[in-house]
Amino acid sequence: MSSTLNARLALHGGDPVRDEAKRPWPTWPIHDERERENLLGVLESGAWWYGEQVAAFEAAFAKHQDALHCVSCTSGTTGGEVAVQALNLEPGDEVIVPPYTFIATATAVLRMGATPVFADVDDSWCLDPEAAEAAITPRTKALMPVHFGSRVADMDRLRTIADRHGLVIIEDACHSWGSKWMGKGTGALGLAGFFSFQASKNISAGEGGAILTDDAEFAETCRSITNCGRTPGGGPWFHDGAIGTNARITELTAALLLAQLSRLQEQTALREHNAAFLDEALSEVEGLTPQAGDPRMTQRAYHLYPMRLDPEAFGCSRENFAAAARAEGLPITTGYPLPLHAQPVFKNAARAIDYTKVSCPVAEDLCYRSGVWFHHRLLLAGENDMAEIAAIIRKVQRNAPKLQDQH
Ligand SMILES: Cc1ncc(COP(=O)(O)O)c(C=O)c1O
């Protein structure tokens, strides 16, 4: 091991710890006979439209997440928009969102005519309950925490705050199929939550989404919105509810998702096992802190393995670290380049808030200085591969002084 540590960095002409061409990481998405059989079954049946498979997937996914109702839809983005529309917000109404997330969390609010208000994340990389409470105004109607990287936001504190101020919680659960808080899956920990099944996600049909809730009326509204504003039981040409859209998934999508869901639990257990191994292996690395868990999180999906790198303590910048680690065979990213409040789309949005004045220091630090993460597919490899990830990180740290002036 010490010879690996002392070897020249691949970035500087040395041998990489892992030659990805010879020993590739697990790929994603994956499939086997289950997907093939399900897809062929639907294909040959000729029944491609919004029927049995969709209903079966919705029932199975609701059960998997311990929710009472599931309404499928075409993407996580659509799920967020439908959930926000179902809240019946008025212009000027505010929804509190974290700035460390994918764009769709906040544009769902904008597109539905309301105003996203950014409140910082904390060490969990998720919405900071204290910052969220401080951001509440008389116009606030909802909190929208994101379970970033499958780490569940502090739902106990967020629910207490929401109750105190008469707000609802919509979870952006687009990273958290299988994550549980005190034994209950994400998605219906507040009023509702929305999920993504896009290609990189832990279950995937290329694209796809779902909204979960325990509230039958809310589910019915979401169903109506996703199904052209149809009234349940009202027939195909009767629309007396919300202004709807067509956000239905096909039977083919549902058939794929059913197959994907059938191996999710096993994969989640493997990711948890490997992440625990890695947490332990990295505990001695100075200046590198894996995203912390929480004992109330009784299962964690590990969509990502996020880490925070303190450049001073680690010995080099996060950018130099990531470039060197990639050259050693670890596909790692520095993540979101901007916190959402710095995205031009919000600066351009005609809202009462001047987003250029928003300050969220933790999210800014994660974007500009300290955040790194890799994708869950690596956590489907073996323990020896996890040891190799740790070896790469240690090798880069040992050589960090030589990386100083690269960026
Ligand atoms: C946190 C978060 N929210 C929402 C979305 C949107 O999901 P989709 O890509 O299915 O529209 C994503 C997808 O990457 C996401 O990561």
The ligand as a Tripos MOL2 file, in Angstrom:
@<TRIPOS>MOLECULE
LIG
   16    16     1     0     0
SMALL
NO_CHARGES

@<TRIPOS>ATOM
      1 C1        -32.7940   17.0390   -6.7180 C.3       1 LIG1
      2 C2        -33.4760   16.8640   -8.0400 C.ar      1 LIG1
      3 N1        -34.7040   17.3830   -8.2090 N.ar      1 LIG1
      4 C3        -35.3680   17.2430   -9.3710 C.ar      1 LIG1
      5 C4        -34.8230   16.5720  -10.4370 C.ar      1 LIG1
      6 C5        -35.5770   16.4960  -11.7310 C.3       1 LIG1
      7 O1        -35.8090   15.1690  -12.1600 O.3       1 LIG1
      8 P1        -35.9330   14.8360  -13.7190 P.3       1 LIG1
      9 O2        -34.5760   14.8260  -14.3110 O.co2     1 LIG1
     10 O3        -36.5660   13.4720  -13.7140 O.co2     1 LIG1
     11 O4        -36.8280   15.8440  -14.3290 O.co2     1 LIG1
     12 C6        -33.5540   16.0030  -10.3080 C.ar      1 LIG1
     13 C7        -32.9410   15.2650  -11.4330 C.2       1 LIG1
     14 O5        -31.7600   15.2210  -11.6330 O.2       1 LIG1
     15 C8        -32.8510   16.1700   -9.0880 C.ar      1 LIG1
     16 O6        -31.6090   15.6840   -8.9360 O.3       1 LIG1
@<TRIPOS>BOND
     1     1     2 1
     2     2     3 ar
     3     2    15 ar
     4     3     4 ar
     5     4     5 ar
     6     5     6 1
     7     5    12 ar
     8     6     7 1
     9     7     8 1
    10     8     9 2
    11     8    10 1
    12     8    11 1
    13    12    13 1
    14    12    15 ar
    15    13    14 2
    16    15    16 1
@<TRIPOS>SUBSTRUCTURE
     1 LIG1         1 GROUP 0 **** ****
